[in-house]
Structures are given as C-alpha cells and as structure tokens.
Amino acid sequence: MTERVTVGLQLQALKKNWLFYILYNQDSLSNRILHLAR
C-alpha cells in the first residue's frame, strides 16, 4: 500500500515537472519568435 502511494506521488511530481518544462520551453520559443519578428 505504501509503495503505491509513493509511486503516485512520484508520478504527480513528474507530471508537474513535465508541465513546467513544456511551459518554460514554449515561453522561450515565443520569446525567440518575438526577437526574430523585431
């Protein structure tokens, strides 16, 4: 039971990191595009 809980917590942390990573990359990409557009 405790193993399942820790795995669930690890998955939640991975999802959060993944979302943050994607948002961060999208932000840097849009910044690059803005710089190119200028």
N, C-alpha and C positions, 0 to 999 in steps of 0.2 A: 504493500500500500504506500509506504513512504517513498519507494523507488518511483512509483507512478507520479507522485506529487512533484518530486524533484525534476523528473523528465518534463512534466507540464510546465514547471517554472522555467526550465531551460529553453523550452520551445517559445514561451512568451517573450523571454529576453531576446532570443534570436529574431523573432518577428519584429520586435521594437527596433533592434539594431538594423535590420533589413530595411524597414520603412525609413528610418533616419538616413541610412546610406543612400537610398533612392532619392529621397527629398533633397539631400545635400548635393547629389550628383546633378539632379535636374536644375537646382539653383545655380550651380557653377556653369552648367551648359547654357542656361538662359543668359547668364552674365556674359559669357563668351560671345553669344549671338548678338547681344546688345552692343558689345565693344566692336564687333565686326560691322554692325549696322551704322555706327557713327562715322 
